[in-house]
């Protein structure tokens, strides 16, 4: 009799265990509606002050909340992407808009692109210096012209004529970015003694490592209630760049790509490698042709860029709400919001 009771207890325990495991296995994974990044690079917790870390977290959270609010109000994924990127462009924390880095000549030259996953329409601007929010100009190019990319003075004229806010070039000046340029020039000339160690350390505390002169971008991907994806990217480019250099951010297929059939994608990192990899489209192709998940495709692209000698990060979101945030640097400012409004923000590896 005792043996029979033990058998019954064991059987009951096993059924409970299996039932619990089945509930865990059957529980749905979060469906994300937005993913953003604020740039990848040498981002180390040991150099970050609590105040600066808090500022990054608050701004990333604000960007996600703005995008989510748009989606909840039945606005398009394009509206959500634009709203989220505007928040980051308006913050001096990121190398885009207000926080843009300086060229060798002491100017700010900004780039941006945006793409609609439903129609494959796209717009981009490059080397602009008077447009407050370059992502807005990129969308104007997409929706109000027959072109995909405009550059320089012509892009500025078109943006102004189509309602984009313009500002004097001095609007983009920030002391931290200016000091970073001066150190980069001195280092290039072999005069590392020109700046004190304290200056370099303070730069790292501000989240602006001199090692990251080739980095800096913000981006967003959103999925709206109609099941449409959109992706956008905005950047101030590379510190100390010359000769009108343009990176991957405004190049459709390199820094930004979006297709409802695969995913919305935005990149950040050493642009030359992302252009050579055609990184954003490469990720989309892996999803389409190899049936890779969005996470596996992102991982493979970053591995390939790393083997070439490049570094940075990539984010992606597919139509089912699955997300990817992959990078091969010590950190990437990034975050997600799911369909229930739960916001998650990350900085370090």
N, C-alpha and C positions, 0 to 999 in steps of 0.2 A: 504493500500500500504506500509506504513511504517512497519507494522507488517510482511508483506511478505519479505521485505528487511532484517529485523532482523533475520528471520528464515533462509534466504539464507546465511547470514554472519555467523550465528552459525554453519550451516551445513558445510560451507567451512572451518571454523576454526577446527571443529572436524576432518574433513578428513585430514587436514594438520597435526594435532596432531598425529593421528593414523599412518599416513604415516611416520612421523619422528620416532615414537616409533618402527615401523616395521623395519626401516633402522638400528636403534640401535640394535634391537633384532637379525637382520639378519647379522650384521657386524661380520666377523669371528674373533674368539679369536686367539691370537698369537700362531703360531706353533713353539715350542721351539726345538732346535736341540742339546742343551747342558745345563746341570745343574751341578754345582760344589759346594763343601763345603770345608771349611778350618778348621773345628772343631767347636763343640758347647761347651758352658761353661759359666762361670761367666764373661760375657763381658758387661761392663757397660760404657755408654757414659760419665758419670761424671768423670771417671778415665782415659779416653783415651785422650791423647794429640792430637791436630790437625795434628801434624807431623806423629804420629804413625797411626792414622786413615787413613791419606792420603797414607801411605805406604801399608797398608792392601788393600785399595781400588785399588791402582795401580797394585799390584801383582795379585789380583783376576781378575782384568780386563785383564791383560796380559795373564793369564791362559786361560780365555775364548776366547780371541782373537786368541791364538795359536791353540786351538781346532777348532775354527770356520774356520780359514784359511785352516786347514787340510781338513775339510769337504767340503769347497768350491773348493778345488783342487781335489775333487772326491776321497780323501783318505778314508779309512775305519773308522768306529766308534772306532775300537780298536786303530788306530793311533791317533785319536783325544783325546781319553781318556788318552793315554800314554803321549802325548804332554802336555796336561793341567796339569796332575799330576807332570810331570817333573818340570814345572815352580814352583810349590808349594814345591816340594822336595828340590829344589835348593835355596829356600829362608829360612833364619833363623827365619822368622816370625811364621812358622807353625811347629807343632810337627810331622815332617816327614822329612826324609833326613837330610839336613844340620841343621835343628832346632830341632832334636830329643832330647827327655828328657833322663836323666840318670837313670840307675838302682841303687840299693843300693850299689853295688860295684863300682860305678863310671864309668860304661860302657854304650855304646849306643847299643841297640839291636832293630833292625828294622824289621817290618813285612809289607807284601803287598800281594794283590791278584787282579786278573783281570779275567773277564769272557766275553765270546762271546755269545750274545743272539741268534744268528742264529744256532750255532752248539751245544751250551751248553758246549763247551770246556772251561776249566778253568785252571789257574795256580796260585801258591802261594809260597811265601818264608816266613820264620819266623826266628827270632833270628839271623839276619845277622849283621855284624859290619864293613864290608869292601866294601860293594856294594854302590856306589854313589847314584844310583837311584833304589831302590828296586822294583818299579813297572816294570822296564825293565827286571829284573831277573824273576819276576812272569810271564811275557809274554814269556820269554825264556823257562821256565818250561812248559808252556802250549803248545808251538809250537814245541819245540825241544826235548821233552822227552815223555815218556809214562806215566808220573806221573802227579799228581795234586799239591802236596805240597812237598817242600824240606826245611830242617831246618839246621841252624848252619853252621859249617865248610863245610859240603857237599854241601849245597846250594851255598856257596861262591865259591867253586871250580868249580861247574857246571856253574855258572854265568860267571865267568872269562873265562872259556873255550869256552863260547858261545858269546863272544864279549861285555859283560857288563863292563862298567868302574868300576875299583876298586880304592879305596883310603885307606890311613892309617886311623886307628880309630880316630886319632886326628883331622881329617877333620870335624868331627861332633861336636867338642867342641864349645859351645857358653857360654859366661860368665853368661848370664841370666838364662839359664837352669841349669848350675852348682850351682849357688847361690840358685836356687829354691830347688835343691836336699839337700843342706846343711840345709836350713830352715826346710824342711820336716823331715829330720833326727832329728834335734834338737826338733822339735815339738813332734815327736814320742817318744822321750826320756823325754818329760815333761819339756824341757828347753826352753820355749818360749822367755825368756828374752835374749837369746843369740843373737837375731837380733833386730835391732831397728825398730820401727814403720815405719820410713822413708824407710827402705829397702823393707818392705812389700808393702808400698804404691807405691814405684818406680816400683816394680814388676807388680802391677796392671796397672800402666800407660803403661807399655810395652805390655799389653794384655796377661800377663802370671800370672793369679791369683793362689796363693798357694792352693786355694780351688779346683783347677782343676787338681790336681796331677793324678787323674784317667782318665782325658780326653785327647783328642788330636789325630786328624786324618785328612787327606785330602782325597777327593774322587771326582770322576767325572762320569757322565753318558752321552753318546752321541748317536745321531740318525743320520745315514749317508744317502746319497742320494739314496741308494739302499733299504732303509727301515730297515736296521739292527741296533740293539742296542748293546752297550757294556758298561760295568761298571767296575770301578776299585777303590781300596782303598789302602792307604799307611799310615803308622804310625810309631812313635817312641815309642809307648806303654805308660806305666804308670810310672810316676816319683816314684823312690824308690822301684821299683818292685824287687822281689827276686825269687830265685829258678827256673829261666828259665820260668817265667810266660809268657803266650801268651794270648792275648785278641781275640776279635772277628774279627779284620780286615783281617787276612789272612785265615779265615775260610769261605769257600764257603757255603752260606746259612745263615750265621750269620751276617757277616759284609759286604758281597758282594753277589749279585745274579743278574742274567740277563737272560731273556727269551723273545724273540721277541713276544711271545703270550701274555705276561703280561706286564713286565716293566724291566728296568734296575734300580738297587737299590744300594746305598752305605750308610753305617751307620757311626755314630760317637757318642761316649759316653762311659759310663761305661760298658766295654766289657763283663764282667761276666753276666750281665743281657741280653745283646744282644745274647750271646751264649745260655743262657737258653730259651730265647724267640725264638731262631732261626729266628731272626728278619727279615732279608732280604727275606728269603723264606716265612716267615709268611705273609709278605706284598704281595708277588707274589701270594700266595694261596688265599688271600682275593679277589684279582682281578680276579683270575681264577674261583674260586668256588662260591663266593658270588656276582660276577659281580660288585664289588666295583670299584669306580673310583680310579685313582692313588692317588689323594689327600685324599679321604676318607680312603683308605687303610693305607696310611702313618699316618694319624691322629689316627686311631685305634691302630696301633702298638705302637706308642709313648704313648698313654693312657695306654695300657696294661703294658708297661715297667715301667711307672710311678707308677702304682698300685703295682708292685712288689718291688718298692723302688729304681729303677734305673732312670737315666736321661741321656739326650743327644739329638741327632737329627737323621734325616733320609731324604735322597733325593731320588726322583724317576722320571723317564721319560718313557712314554709309546710310542708305535709305531705311534700314531696319533699326537705326539708332545705335549701332556699334561704333566704338570710338578707338582711335589710336593716338598715342602721344609718345613718339620715339625720338631719342637723341643720343649722341655719343660724346657729349661734353659733360662737365661736372654738374651742370644744372640747366634748366629751361623754365622760364616763367610760363605757367600753363594752368588751365583749369577747365572744368566741365560743369554743365547744368543739365539735369535730367528732366523728364516730362513732368515730374512732380515739383520742380523748382528747387531741388536739392543742389546746392552749389559746392563744389570741391575745388580747392586751389592748391597748387604745388609749386615748389621752387627748386628744390635740390634733387639729386639723383635718387 
